Amino acid sequence: MNAAQKTRILIVDDDEDDFMITGDYIRHIPGASFDIDWCYKYDEALQHMRQRHYDLYLVDYRMGARSGVDLLKDAVASNCVEPIILLTGKGNYKVDLEAMQLGAVDYLIKAELNVEKMERSIRYALERAASVKALRANERRYRSIFEHSRDLVFLTDAGLNFRDVNDAASQLLGYDGDEIRQMNLADLLEQEQQKELLRQSLTPGKAIEDREVILKTKSGERKICILTAAFEKDDSDFDYVQGIIHDITNLRKAEKATLQVEKMAAVGRLLRALAHEVRNPLNNITLSVEQMMQDGGNEQAPLYMDIIQRNGKRIGALISELLNTSHMSGVVLERHHVQGIMDEVIAAAIDRITLKHIRLEVHYPDEPVYILADREKLKIAILNIVINAIEALDDGMGRLGISLRSGEEKTTLEIVDNGCGISEEHLSRLFEPYFTRKRNGVGLGLAFTLNILQAHKAEVEVSSEEGKGTRFMITFMPADQLQPILQESGAETGGPAEDISG
């Protein structure tokens, strides 16, 4: 024991003679210094324990109406962390066992006490208390890291069934803690191939480091995450898996958006150069043709001139369309409800839907959902997606689902079909200008659609599986949240006019 630091000891005993004898043993312990106090009242002793006035307590089993075991129970219930040694006049195995189970560090028989036995008991009690305090401090430290981490930190058994998760799990996945603890780690993965790979990778002696996975939330949202996990075995040979899941969904969206912006900027530069080089001579040709038609000529000249003029105008229109895909101008955002816009989109596509005998399923909230939108341009963008979905469906077997969900932070429009689907290779190029899978397509429709959606500050996410169908998920900010952002950026808005059409 450290002689430089006095150890505060409280002896709780209703017999002053016993206190004197016990205290005398303690004072004769060589190489140690103690402050020894006496307390004979139960409630007063419990108050000392609650307020942590002493480093060690020696408690007599016999204390009148209540016993030392009762005091031990109350002390533990009051979160007393200091060691307690129980003293008794004679040995009792049941009392000894109960005291140790309740948390006493030792059990001493007064008749058998001597200086050596007292020294050993006190030394053991203080050393154990120091170890327990250090363990509890470490547990609090790491528990704090576990609970306050913004990443999902988890613990599973060897079969990947969740045993413990932090609060970030609920924020990421939408399930509460109890729901997650009834699930398996593999249940969260979207792809069957990833599930099987996970089970193969997390076996004794193996680990996963920074593997990108796609998780499904309770609401069906897809989250792109980085998974790191390791299979461990503790001292009691209990097998478990511990790991961290880091959400990179927003990072991947930002990277994708940045890449798309860079692509569109490059395309825009090319198109502006093309327009500059082609439009001037095209204007000259058109003007010349008009002049020739005015001057007259042989009988066939007007026919040829008419053909030249029509094709010249067609080239001019094509250039205008190319420029529109590279620069979204003239977007005026006003307050409209999405149900009205979608009704007009469906009306524009209803003939195609009817002719192909497609089953249409539409789900709207009961209350109008408002966003800031350029009504006509947004209709064009969404109609492009709907028509693409219709063209991917087989006659008589197709299903087209349109659903709208509204929340405090976002409004989500989902367009789902059970058509031919899109391969992973083509999916990554879906919005790329001039990329098309259609025989006679130009590849500008979805590029134009993306530009319109980006002008609305909307996010679009596409998932597809060949032979099973495609899902477009478009997320809009609520009108009251988007308005300040647009005003700050100087974007053009058309005021608070509301759409009341159905």
C-alpha distance (Angstrom), angle and dihedral (degrees) to the residues before:
residue distance angle dihedral
M1 . . .
N2 3.80 . .
A3 3.82 109.3 .
A4 3.81 93.0 -167.6
Q5 3.81 92.8 65.7
K6 3.78 122.6 55.2
T7 3.79 117.7 -132.9
R8 3.80 114.2 -139.0
I9 3.81 111.5 -136.1
L10 3.80 128.4 -176.6
I11 3.80 118.2 -161.7
V12 3.81 111.1 -157.0
D13 3.82 108.4 -160.3
D14 3.81 132.7 133.9
D15 3.83 90.6 -146.9
E16 3.81 113.2 77.0
D17 3.82 92.6 -162.4
D18 3.80 90.7 57.1
F19 3.81 88.7 48.4
M20 3.80 90.6 53.9
I21 3.82 92.7 49.0
T22 3.79 94.2 46.9
G23 3.80 91.9 45.2
D24 3.80 90.6 50.5
Y25 3.82 91.5 55.8
I26 3.79 89.7 52.0
R27 3.81 94.7 48.4
H28 3.78 90.7 54.0
I29 3.79 93.7 57.4
P30 3.81 104.4 117.0
G31 3.81 122.5 -124.2
A32 3.80 97.1 14.4
S33 3.79 137.2 95.8
F34 3.79 124.5 -147.4
D35 3.80 140.0 -177.2
I36 3.82 103.6 -147.3
D37 3.81 123.0 -166.3
W38 3.78 132.7 177.0
C39 3.80 130.2 -136.4
Y40 3.80 125.1 177.2
K41 3.82 99.6 175.2
Y42 3.80 120.3 89.5
D43 3.82 97.6 -147.5
E44 3.80 93.1 44.4
A45 3.82 91.1 51.1
L46 3.81 91.2 49.6
Q47 3.80 89.9 50.9
H48 3.82 90.4 53.9
M49 3.80 89.5 51.1
R50 3.80 93.0 49.4
Q51 3.79 91.6 50.2
R52 3.82 92.9 43.9
H53 3.78 95.1 -127.9
Y54 3.83 95.2 155.3
D55 3.80 139.6 44.7
L56 3.83 95.8 -140.4
Y57 3.82 137.4 17.8
L58 3.81 127.4 -154.1
V59 3.81 107.0 -164.9
D60 3.80 125.8 -168.6
Y61 3.81 115.4 -134.8
R62 3.83 93.1 -138.7
M63 3.83 111.1 65.5
G64 3.78 105.6 150.0
A65 3.81 114.7 -102.3
R66 3.82 93.3 4.2
S67 3.78 128.5 42.9
G68 3.76 134.6 -133.4
V69 3.82 87.6 -107.2
D70 3.82 89.0 59.6
L71 3.80 89.4 51.6
L72 3.81 89.8 48.2
K73 3.81 90.4 53.1
D74 3.82 92.7 48.8
A75 3.80 91.8 46.2
V76 3.80 92.7 52.3
A77 3.82 90.1 46.3
S78 3.83 88.0 53.0
N79 3.83 90.4 54.5
C80 3.78 95.4 -109.1
V81 3.82 105.2 173.4
E82 3.80 98.5 179.7
P83 3.84 116.3 103.2
I84 3.82 119.5 -95.3
I85 3.81 124.1 -157.7
L86 3.81 116.4 -162.8
L87 3.83 118.7 -141.1
T88 3.80 125.2 -161.3
G89 3.77 137.4 176.2
K90 3.79 93.8 -126.5
G91 3.76 138.0 9.2
N92 3.81 120.1 -84.8
Y93 3.80 118.1 173.6
K94 3.81 94.4 -158.5
V95 3.81 92.0 50.8
D96 3.81 90.2 45.9
L97 3.82 91.9 51.1
E98 3.81 94.0 45.1
A99 3.80 92.2 48.5
M100 3.80 93.1 51.8
Q101 3.80 92.1 46.1
L102 3.81 90.0 52.2
G103 3.80 92.2 53.1
A104 3.82 108.1 -89.8
V105 3.81 110.4 147.9
D106 3.81 94.0 -146.9
Y107 3.81 144.3 2.4
L108 3.84 118.7 -142.9
I109 3.80 131.2 -172.8
K110 3.81 110.5 -139.3
A111 3.79 93.7 -144.5
E112 3.80 90.7 57.1
L113 3.80 97.1 46.1
N114 3.80 123.5 123.7
V115 3.80 135.0 156.7
E116 3.80 93.8 -94.7
K117 3.80 94.4 50.2
M118 3.82 91.5 45.3
E119 3.82 91.9 49.6
R120 3.79 92.3 50.0
S121 3.82 93.2 47.5
I122 3.82 94.1 48.1
R123 3.81 92.9 45.0
Y124 3.78 91.7 49.5
A125 3.82 91.7 46.4
L126 3.81 93.7 50.7
E127 3.81 93.9 44.5
R128 3.79 91.4 49.2
A129 3.80 91.1 46.8
A130 3.81 90.5 51.8
S131 3.82 90.7 50.5
V132 3.80 92.4 47.5
K133 3.81 91.5 49.1
A134 3.80 90.8 50.1
L135 3.80 91.2 48.8
R136 3.79 91.7 48.4
A137 3.80 91.4 48.1
N138 3.81 90.3 51.7
E139 3.78 90.9 45.6
R140 3.82 91.1 52.0
R141 3.79 90.6 47.0
Y142 3.79 95.4 50.2
R143 3.79 92.8 37.1
S144 3.79 88.0 56.2
I145 3.81 90.7 51.6
F146 3.81 89.6 46.6
E147 3.80 95.1 49.0
H148 3.80 99.0 40.6
S149 3.80 99.1 41.9
R150 3.80 113.1 118.0
D151 3.80 88.2 -145.6
L152 3.79 120.8 79.5
V153 3.82 107.4 -101.1
F154 3.80 115.7 -169.7
L155 3.79 145.6 175.3
T156 3.83 123.2 -156.4
D157 3.78 136.2 174.8
A158 3.81 121.8 -109.9
G159 3.82 89.6 -83.2
L160 3.85 90.5 56.6
N161 3.82 93.1 -109.9
F162 3.81 109.1 148.7
R163 3.79 116.4 -107.8
D164 3.80 101.5 168.3
V165 3.81 136.6 3.9
N166 3.80 134.4 173.4
D167 3.81 127.4 -118.9
A168 3.82 91.5 -93.7
A169 3.82 88.0 72.3
S170 3.81 91.6 67.8
Q171 3.80 91.8 46.4
L172 3.81 92.3 50.4
L173 3.81 101.3 38.8
G174 3.80 104.6 26.5
Y175 3.83 93.9 -127.5
D176 3.80 121.1 116.0
G177 3.79 119.7 -120.0
D178 3.81 95.4 -97.9
E179 3.81 91.9 51.0
I180 3.80 92.2 51.1
R181 3.81 92.2 49.3
Q182 3.81 88.0 59.7
M183 3.83 91.4 54.9
N184 3.79 138.3 79.3
L185 3.80 123.1 -122.5
A186 3.81 90.4 -123.5
D187 3.84 90.2 56.2
L188 3.80 89.1 70.3
L189 3.80 95.3 57.4
E190 3.79 116.8 95.4
Q191 3.79 100.2 -152.8
E192 3.82 123.8 63.4
Q193 3.79 90.9 -144.8
Q194 3.81 90.5 57.9
K195 3.81 91.1 48.6
E196 3.80 92.6 54.6
L197 3.80 92.2 44.4
L198 3.80 89.8 51.0
R199 3.82 92.7 53.4
Q200 3.80 91.3 48.5
S201 3.81 93.5 47.3
L202 3.82 99.2 48.2
T203 3.80 101.0 64.4
P204 3.83 129.4 118.5
G205 3.79 111.0 -53.5
K206 3.81 94.4 9.4
A207 3.81 133.4 105.2
I208 3.80 142.0 -178.7
E209 3.79 120.3 -130.5
D210 3.82 124.2 -165.2
R211 3.80 96.7 -27.9
E212 3.80 115.6 170.4
V213 3.81 112.1 -129.5
I214 3.80 136.7 168.3
L215 3.80 115.9 -127.3
K216 3.81 128.5 -163.8
T217 3.80 117.7 -135.0
K218 3.79 125.6 -149.0
S219 3.82 89.7 -98.7
G220 3.82 92.0 51.3
E221 3.80 94.7 -104.8
R222 3.80 117.2 146.4
K223 3.80 117.9 -125.6
I224 3.80 122.3 -166.4
C225 3.82 107.5 -145.4
I226 3.80 143.4 170.3
L227 3.82 112.8 -125.9
T228 3.81 123.9 -157.6
A229 3.82 117.9 175.1
A230 3.81 141.2 152.0
F231 3.80 135.6 -160.8
E232 3.81 109.6 -124.4
K233 3.81 139.7 -178.9
D234 3.81 123.1 -153.9
D235 3.82 129.4 -150.0
S236 3.80 91.4 -86.4
D237 3.83 90.4 55.3
F238 3.81 91.7 -109.6
D239 3.81 109.5 155.0
Y240 3.79 117.0 -141.3
V241 3.80 142.7 154.0
Q242 3.78 123.0 -131.1
G243 3.75 125.4 -173.3
I244 3.80 153.2 142.8
I245 3.81 130.4 -118.8
H246 3.81 116.8 -158.3
D247 3.81 118.8 -164.1
I248 3.83 112.5 -133.3
T249 3.81 97.3 164.2
N250 3.80 94.2 115.0
L251 3.80 91.1 44.2
R252 3.81 91.9 53.3
K253 3.81 90.7 46.4
A254 3.78 90.4 50.6
E255 3.80 91.6 48.3
K256 3.79 90.7 48.6
A257 3.80 92.5 47.6
T258 3.81 91.8 47.7
L259 3.79 91.2 49.7
Q260 3.79 91.2 48.7
V261 3.81 91.5 49.0
E262 3.80 90.0 50.5
K263 3.81 90.7 49.7
M264 3.77 92.5 48.4
A265 3.80 91.9 46.9
A266 3.80 90.4 53.2
V267 3.79 90.9 47.3
G268 3.79 90.0 47.9
R269 3.78 92.6 54.4
L270 3.80 90.0 49.8
L271 3.79 93.2 48.5
R272 3.79 94.5 47.2
A273 3.78 89.8 52.2
L274 3.80 90.0 47.2
A275 3.79 92.0 48.8
H276 3.80 91.9 49.6
E277 3.79 93.2 49.4
V278 3.81 96.8 43.3
R279 3.78 105.4 34.1
N280 3.80 97.4 61.3
P281 3.83 96.7 55.2
L282 3.80 88.8 38.2
N283 3.80 90.1 57.3
N284 3.79 89.7 49.6
I285 3.82 91.1 51.9
T286 3.78 92.2 49.1
L287 3.80 92.9 48.4
S288 3.79 91.6 47.4
V289 3.77 92.4 50.8
E290 3.78 91.3 50.1
Q291 3.80 89.7 50.8
M292 3.81 92.4 48.8
M293 3.78 90.9 50.7
Q294 3.77 90.0 52.5
D295 3.82 92.6 49.1
G296 3.82 93.1 50.8
G297 3.81 125.6 -144.5
N298 3.76 138.2 173.2
E299 3.76 121.1 -11.0
Q300 3.83 95.4 -98.1
A301 3.78 95.3 47.0
P302 3.82 95.5 84.3
L303 3.81 90.8 52.1
Y304 3.81 92.7 51.0
M305 3.76 91.7 43.1
D306 3.77 90.7 51.5
I307 3.81 90.9 52.4
I308 3.80 91.3 48.6
Q309 3.78 91.9 48.4
R310 3.80 94.9 48.8
N311 3.79 92.3 49.2
G312 3.77 91.4 46.1
K313 3.80 90.2 54.3
R314 3.80 89.7 46.4
I315 3.81 90.6 54.9
G316 3.80 89.2 48.5
A317 3.81 91.2 51.5
L318 3.81 90.5 48.9
I319 3.79 91.0 52.8
S320 3.81 89.9 49.9
E321 3.81 90.0 52.1
L322 3.80 91.1 49.2
L323 3.79 90.5 51.6
N324 3.81 91.1 48.9
T325 3.79 90.3 56.7
S326 3.80 91.5 54.8
H327 3.79 99.2 44.2
M328 3.78 127.3 32.9
S329 3.78 105.6 -152.9
G330 3.75 133.7 165.9
V331 3.80 97.1 31.1
V332 3.80 109.0 157.1
L333 3.80 113.4 -172.4
E334 3.79 119.1 -149.8
R335 3.78 133.7 166.7
H336 3.81 110.4 -86.1
H337 3.76 133.4 157.3
V338 3.79 114.1 -117.1
Q339 3.81 95.2 -136.8
G340 3.81 90.5 64.4
I341 3.80 92.9 49.4
M342 3.80 91.9 47.7
D343 3.80 92.4 48.8
E344 3.82 88.9 56.7
V345 3.82 91.3 47.2
I346 3.80 90.9 51.7
A347 3.81 91.0 46.7
A348 3.82 89.5 54.0
A349 3.82 91.4 51.1
I350 3.80 100.0 36.3
D351 3.82 95.2 98.4
R352 3.82 91.7 56.4
I353 3.81 90.2 45.6
T354 3.81 91.9 50.6
L355 3.81 95.9 45.4
K356 3.82 91.9 52.3
H357 3.83 92.1 44.1
I358 3.80 91.3 -124.7
R359 3.79 119.1 173.6
L360 3.80 107.7 -126.1
E361 3.83 120.0 -156.7
V362 3.82 117.9 -172.3
H363 3.82 125.1 -176.9
Y364 3.83 121.4 -176.4
P365 3.81 131.5 169.5
D366 3.80 114.2 -106.0
E367 3.80 92.2 -118.5
P368 3.85 122.7 63.1
V369 3.82 113.2 -96.7
Y370 3.80 112.8 -144.1
I371 3.81 128.7 -154.8
L372 3.80 135.6 163.0
A373 3.80 107.0 -103.5
D374 3.77 146.7 151.3
R375 3.78 93.1 -121.0
E376 3.81 99.5 -152.9
K377 3.81 96.7 42.3
L378 3.81 93.1 45.7
K379 3.82 89.5 50.7
I380 3.82 89.0 54.6
A381 3.82 91.8 50.0
I382 3.80 95.7 48.4
L383 3.80 92.6 41.4
N384 3.83 88.8 56.4
I385 3.81 89.2 56.8
V386 3.82 93.5 45.4
I387 3.83 93.0 48.9
N388 3.82 91.1 48.9
A389 3.81 88.5 51.9
I390 3.82 91.7 49.3
E391 3.81 91.6 50.2
A392 3.83 90.0 52.4
L393 3.83 92.3 56.3
D394 3.79 128.1 90.6
D395 3.80 119.2 -123.2
G396 3.77 112.5 -93.6
M397 3.83 94.7 1.0
G398 3.78 102.5 65.1
R399 3.79 127.1 112.5
L400 3.79 123.1 -166.0
G401 3.78 117.9 -169.7
I402 3.81 124.3 -167.0
S403 3.80 117.9 -177.8
L404 3.78 133.9 170.5
R405 3.80 125.3 -156.9
S406 3.78 125.5 -175.9
G407 3.79 129.2 -162.3
E408 3.79 138.4 162.8
E409 3.81 93.2 -95.1
K410 3.81 103.8 32.8
T411 3.79 147.4 5.4
T412 3.80 116.1 -135.2
L413 3.80 126.2 -158.0
E414 3.79 114.1 -167.9
I415 3.82 124.7 -166.3
V416 3.81 113.8 -173.6
D417 3.80 131.8 177.8
N418 3.80 134.5 178.1
G419 3.79 93.8 -141.1
C420 3.79 133.9 125.4
G421 3.81 94.3 -60.6
I422 3.78 129.9 -145.4
S423 3.80 127.6 -87.5
E424 3.80 118.4 -117.9
E425 3.80 90.1 -113.7
H426 3.82 93.2 54.1
L427 3.81 93.3 40.2
S428 3.80 91.5 65.8
R429 3.83 90.0 55.4
L430 3.79 97.7 41.4
F431 3.83 97.1 115.3
E432 3.78 95.5 35.4
P433 3.83 112.9 122.8
Y434 3.83 114.4 -106.7
F435 3.81 92.7 11.4
T436 3.80 111.1 125.9
R437 3.80 139.6 151.7
K438 3.82 92.3 -158.7
R439 3.79 118.0 103.7
N440 3.80 94.3 -132.0
G441 3.79 98.5 24.5
V442 3.80 125.5 124.7
G443 3.81 95.4 -154.4
L444 3.80 96.6 -127.3
G445 3.82 102.6 104.8
L446 3.82 99.2 83.2
A447 3.82 92.4 35.6
F448 3.82 87.0 56.7
T449 3.82 89.4 45.3
L450 3.80 92.1 53.5
N451 3.80 91.5 50.1
I452 3.80 90.7 53.0
L453 3.81 92.9 48.3
Q454 3.80 92.0 47.8
A455 3.81 89.3 51.2
H456 3.84 85.8 56.4
K457 3.85 90.3 51.4
A458 3.80 87.1 -117.7
E459 3.79 126.5 146.5
V460 3.80 122.3 -138.8
E461 3.79 125.2 -160.2
V462 3.80 123.8 -175.1
S463 3.79 127.5 -164.2
S464 3.78 124.9 176.7
E465 3.77 143.6 165.8
E466 3.77 123.0 -159.9
G467 3.80 112.4 -107.7
K468 3.82 93.2 10.1
G469 3.78 107.1 65.6
T470 3.79 146.7 -104.4
R471 3.79 135.4 -85.0
F472 3.81 124.9 -155.8
M473 3.80 114.2 -166.6
I474 3.83 115.4 -170.3
T475 3.80 117.8 -172.0
F476 3.81 121.7 -160.8
M477 3.77 128.4 -173.1
P478 3.84 114.0 -120.9
A479 3.81 113.1 -97.3
D480 3.82 94.6 -114.1
Q481 3.82 91.2 53.9
L482 3.81 97.0 43.2
Q483 3.81 96.4 48.8
P484 3.87 96.0 70.9
I485 3.82 91.4 46.0
L486 3.79 92.2 52.5
Q487 3.80 92.3 46.2
E488 3.79 90.8 50.8
S489 3.82 91.9 49.5
G490 3.82 92.6 45.7
A491 3.82 94.0 -118.5
E492 3.80 117.7 161.7
T493 3.78 115.4 -102.2
G494 3.74 129.5 176.0
G495 3.77 99.7 -138.9
P496 3.78 130.4 -109.1
A497 3.81 99.1 -44.8
E498 3.80 111.0 146.2
D499 3.77 127.9 -143.8
I500 3.79 111.3 -127.5
S501 3.80 98.6 173.3
G502 3.76 118.2 113.4
